[in-house]
Amino acid sequence: MVEQIRKRLMEELEQGTEYTDEEVLELIDRIVLEEGRKRRLTIREKEELRKDLFSSVRKLDVLQELMDDPEISEVMVNGYQKIFYEKNGRLQRWERHFSSSERLEDVIQQIVGRANRAVNEGSPIADARLPDGSRVNVVLPPAALDGPILTIRRFPEEPVTMEKLIALGSLTKEAADFLRDLVEARYSILIGGGTSTGKTTFLNALSGYIPADERIITIEDNAELQIQGIDNLVRLEARTANLEGSREISIQNLIISALRMRPDRIIVGEVRGAEASDFLICLNTGHDGSLGTVHANSVRDTVSRLEMMVMMGSSKMPIGVIARQITAGVEILIQLSRDALGKRQVEEIAEITGIRREEPLISTLFSRTADGELIRRGELKKQGKMEKLYERRKRAAELCTDAQKTDLVDRGKTRAAAGRRTEAG
C-alpha cells in the first residue's frame, strides 16, 4: 500500500517545480486524507503513512527512524533487505528494510547528489557526508555482489570534549593534562587506532587544547572535524573526479596548497596514502604542533604504516631517510582501542625519542595495566618545547597586572562563596 501511495505522490511531485518541505507535507496530507477515506485507515495508520511518505521523498526512507535515535552510532545496509545498526557498542539487526533495491539506490543517489559526488556502475564506490556531518560510504554493483551497500558513521551533535572522555573513562585526568601541555607546547602528534576506535572524535577533543589565536588548516577526505573556538580556521576537503569533468583534488594536493597558506598548524583527518610524504615535509618545515590520524593497530604499527605510505608516494626514498624524517617530524603517538563491550579508550601514549639502525625508537609514556588502568610509565625525554611552554606561562603570570591579580582573587572568592552556599543548600 505504501509503495502504491508513494508512486502517486512521486507522480504529483514530478508535475510541479521545486517544492519546499512545507509544500510536500501539504501534498502528503491531502493524499493521506483521500487514501485514508478509501482504505478506512485509523488515525495512527495515517500518521505512520504521513511520516513514511515524507521520509521516503525528503529524508532517508526507512533509515530515518534509526538516524533519529541519538544513541545509534552506525547504520549498515547490506542490500535492501538487510539493515544493521550499532547502539551502545552492540551490533543489532533491524526488523525493517527497504521495499526494493531501486528504492535503496534512490536514497543513495539522493545522499551523494547533495554532497556533490557521483556513484554509478562505472564508478561504484563513493564517500560522502550527510548535512549533519555523518560519514557515508557507498558501494554499488558490480563491486557489491549482493546489492547496494550503504554505511553511515554518525558523530555526536555536540563535539565530544576531553572532559567528557575523562568522564567516560577513555583516559585519566593526568593523561589529559599531559596531552594538553603537549598540544600547547606544539608537539607534533599522530593518533592511531583500528576501525571505529574513535580517532576522529579524539582528534576533535584534542584540538580543543589549541590556542585560540592560531591559524589552523584542516584537510579531510570528508569534512567531519568539528574544531571549536578557532576564528582563523580554514577547512579543506578532497574531491574525486566525476563524469561531469571535475578533476580529482587529493589530500596530497591540499597539503601542498596548505603549506602556502601560512598555517600555524595543519590537521589531517586521516593520513592513508601517498600524502604521508607531504605530511612529513610539513612537520619538518616549521609547522610544529600539527595533528593527524592513521589506521594502525599499535604505536609501532603506526610508524610502520607511515613508512609504507611514504614509500607509496616516494618509492625512490631510502628507508633510512624515511625513518629519519619520521623521527624528526613526529614526536608523540597516541594509540586508541575498543574493548569487547564497545568502549573506546586511550591504550597508549608514546614518544619517538630517536633512531637506531634505521628504526625509530619508541618510549612508552602512558599505557594500560592488565586491569585496564591507564598509568604513567615514563617521562618525556624531549623536554625542550615543554620547558619553553612553562617559561611562557611564567612570563604571562608575571605580566599580569595588580588589578588583574586582584580581579582573579575576587572571582576566586566569589566562586568559593557560591560553592559554600551550594553546599549549605
N, C-alpha and C positions, 0 to 999 in steps of 0.2 A: 504494500500500500504506500509506504513512504517513497519508494522509488517512482511509483506512478505519479504521485503528487509532486515530487521533486522535478520530474520531467516536465510537468505542466508549468511549474514555477520557472524553470530554465527557459522554456519557450517564450514566456511572457517577458522575462528579463532581456532576452535577445532581441526583442522587438523595439526596445527603448534605447536611450543613450546611457550615459553613466548614471548609476543610481547611488544615492547616499545610503548609509546603513538604515537611517530612519525610513527612507522610501522603500527599501527592501522589506523592512519589518511591516510596513503598512500593506504591501502587496501580499506578504505571507499571511497576515491576519485575515485579509479578505478571502484568500484561498482556503485557509484552515476553517473559516466560518462556513463557507459553502460546502466543503467536503465533510465538515462535521455534521451538517444537516443531512446530507445524503447517506453518510455511513453511520449516523447515530453515535458519534464519539462522545465519550464522557469529557468533563472539564479537564481532568488530569491527562487524558489522552491527547486533547487539543494542545495543552501546554507542552507536553513532550514532543508533539509533532512540530509545533512552532519552533521549539528550541533546536530540534534536529535539522529542520529545514534551513534555519539561519546559519547553523554551524557548517552545513554542507556547502553553502554558497559564499560565505564570508569568513569562515574560520577553518578549522582542521577536521571537519566532519566528526566521525566517532571519536577521534583522538582528543577533541576539545575538552571532554569531561576529565580526561587524565591531565591535560595541561592546566586545568583549573584547580587541581589539587596541589597545594604548595609543598606537600611532603613527598611528592614524586620527583625524583631527580633524573630519571632517564626513561625514555619510551622507545621501544624496539618493535618494528613492524617487519615480520618475515613473510612477505606475500600478504595478500589481502585478508586471508583467513586466520592468521596467527599474529596476535599482538601481546607483547610482554612489557612489563614496566618494573622499575626499581623503586621501592619505597622503604625508607628507613634501612637502607643497606641490603634489602632482600629482593630477589627477583621473583616475580609472580606473573602468571598468565591471566590475561583479561578475558572475560566471557564474551565481550562484544567483538565485532570485526567489521570490515568494510563490506559493502554489498557486492562489489565486483573489483577485479583488478583494474578496470578502467577508472573506477571512482578513486582508487588509491593513486593512480597516475595523475588524475586531475588535481588532487591535493598536492602532490609532489611538484607539478608544474606551477601551481599557484605559489608555492614556497620559493622555488628557485627564481621564478619570474620577479617576485618582489625584491629579491636580493641581487637582481641584475645578473643572474647566472643562467646558463643553459645546460640542459641534460636531455639526451635522446639516445637512440640506438647507436648512432655513430660516435657519440661521446657519452658513455653510460654512467660515468662517475662524476659526482659533483659535491662540493662542500658549500654550505650557505649558512645563513642565520635568520632567526625569526626576529620580528620587531622588538621582542623583549630581551634579545641578546642570546637566546638559546642556540646552541651549536647544532647544525643539521648535516648529516651525511646521507647521500643517496646513491644507490647502485641499481641500475636498471638491467633487464635482459638485453643482450645475451650474456653479459657478465654475471648477472644474478640468475641462477638456473631455476629457482622456484618462484619467480615473480619479483616485482619491485621490492627493494629493501630500503626502509627508511629508519634512521636512528636519530633521535633528538636528545641531546645532552642539555639539561636545564641548569641554570645558575640562580642563586638566590636573588630575589628582587632587591634586597638591601645588601650592599657589599659586605662580605664577612671580614670583620676586623681581627687583629691579633688578640684583642681582649676576649672575643668570642671563642677563638680557637683555644685559648688558655682554659676558658670555662668548660669547653667540650673535652678537655684532656688531650688535645692534639700535641701540646708541648707545655713545658713548665714556664712560670713567670721568669725564672732565672735565664732560661734559654731565650725567651722572647726579648728580655732586656739586653742580652748579649747580641742578638741579631739586630736590635735597634741601633746599638752602638756601631756595629759593622756597617750598616747602611748609611748612617750619618757620617761615618769616617770615610766613606766611599770605597769600601772593599768591593771588588767585582764578585758576583755571586751567581752560581748556576744551581737550579733546583732540578733534581732528578726524581723519577718515580715511574712506576708502571702505569698501565691503563686505569683510569678512573681513581687515581690516588689523590686527586685534588691539587695538581700542580698549578693550574691557572688560579684557583681560589687562593692558594697560599701566596702566589706571586702578587695577587691583588692586595692581600693583607700586608705583605712585606713592604710593598710600595708606599703604604701609609706612613712609613718612617722617613720617606724622602723629604728634605726641607722644602717648604712651600715656595721659596724664591728661586728654584732652579728651573731650567728649560729641559723638558722631558719629551723624548720622541718614542712612541710605541709602534712596533711593527708586528703585524699578525697576518696569518692566513685568513682568519675570520675574526673581526673585531669583537673580542669577548672581555678584554680587560676593563675594569671599572675604576680607573685611577681617580682618587678623590683629593681635593684640596690643592691641586696644582693648577694655577691660572695659565702658565706658559706651557701648555700641553699640546703636542702635535700627534694626531693619530693617523697612522698609515695602514692600508690594507692591501694585500696582494690580490691579483686577479688572474684568472685563467683566460686563455684565448677562447673566443667563441665564433660561431658561424657568421655572425654579423660583421666580422672583420676586426674586432677588438684584439689587440695584441696582448700577450701574456705580460703581466707585471709580477715578477717573482720577489720573494723575500730578499734574495741576493740583490736585485735591482734597488729595492727600497733601502737596504743597509748602506749601499754605496751612495745613494742620494742623501740619506740622513747624515752622513759624515760631512756633507757640505752645508748643513742647516744649523750649524753652531749649537749642537746639543750639549748639555751638561752630562746627561746620561742617555743611553739608548736601552730600551726594554724590548726584547724579542719574545713574543708569546711562546714560540717553540722553535728551537734550532733542530732541524730534522734532515738537512741535506747539504748541498754544496755551499750554502750560505755560511756554514760554520767557519770557513776560511776567512770570509769578510768580517764575521763577528769577532774573530780573534784579532784581526787587524784593528778593529775599532777599540778593543780592550787594550791593545798595545800602542795606541796612538793618542793617549791623553784623555780617554773617556772612562776614567776610573768610576767605579760605582755602578756600572751597567749591570743589568739583570737579564736572566733568560731561563728557559726550562728545556730539559732534554728527556726523552723517553729512555729510561735506564733502570736496571734492577738493583744497583748498588752504587756507592760513590766511585768505586774503582771501575765499574762498568760505564759510568758517566764519562770518565777520562778515555776509556777505550772507544766508546761511541763517538766522542768528539774527534779523536784521531782518525777514525774511519771516515767520518763525514768530511773532514778537511782533505783527506786523500781523494774523496769523490770530486771535490772542487778544484784540487790542485794535485793531480796524480804524480807530478814530477818532483814534488817537495819531499826530501828525505824524511824518514820517520823521526830521526833525531832532531831535525829542525822543527817539525810539528810539535814534538814533546816540549822543546824549549819555549815555543810560542804559547803553549797551554800553560806551562809553569809560570811564564812571565805575565800572562793576561788574566788567568782565572785564579782567584785566591781562596774562595770559600765554596764548598759543595754541601748542599742540603739534600738529604735523601728522604722521600716520603714513602709511606707504605699503607696498606689497607689490610686489616685483620679479617678473620673468618666471619665476624659479625658486621662487617662493612664499615668499621670505624677507621677514619683516615687520620694519620698521625705522623709526626716527625720521627723518623727512625734513627737518623744520624746527622750530625753536623761535623764537617771535617775541613781541614786546611791543607792546601797544596804548599808544601814547605820548601821544595827544591827539586833537583833532578839527579838521578844516578843511573848510569849505564843506559841512557836514553829513555828512562822511565820516570815520570813524575812521582815524587814521594808524597804520601798522604798521611796526615796525622789526625786521629780522631779527637774531637773536642767534646762532643756530647754523643751518647748512644744509649740504647735501652738495655736494661738488665734482663735476665731470664724471666723476671716477674713483670716485665713490661714497663719499668720505671725509667724515665729519661734522666740520666745523671751526667755530671761533668766528668770527663775522662782525662782531659789535658788542658794545657794553657796555650793561648795563641802565641806562635813563635815570631811572626812578622808583626811587631808592635809599632812600627813607625807611624802608620796612619792613625792608630788608636791614640798614640801619645800626642799627635797634633790635634786630635779631636778634644782631648782633655785640656790641652793648652788653650784652645779656642773657647771652651766653656768657662775656663778660669778667667780669661780676659773679659768675657762678656759679663761675668758676675762682678768683676772689679769695676767695670764701666757703668754698672747700674748706679744711678743717682740716688742720693739720700732719700729724695721724695719717692722714687720708685721702690726703694727698700722699705720705707715706711708704709707705702701702699700695700706691698706684699705682706708685711706683718699684719696690717689691719685686716686684709682679706683672710689671712690665716686665722686671726682671732674670730672673725665673723663666721667662718666655716666651723671652727671649733665650738662656738656658742650654739650654732644651728644643730651641730651633732649632739650637744648636751641636751638641747630641747627635744630632739627626736628620741633620745634615749629615755628622757623623763616621760615623754608621751607614751 
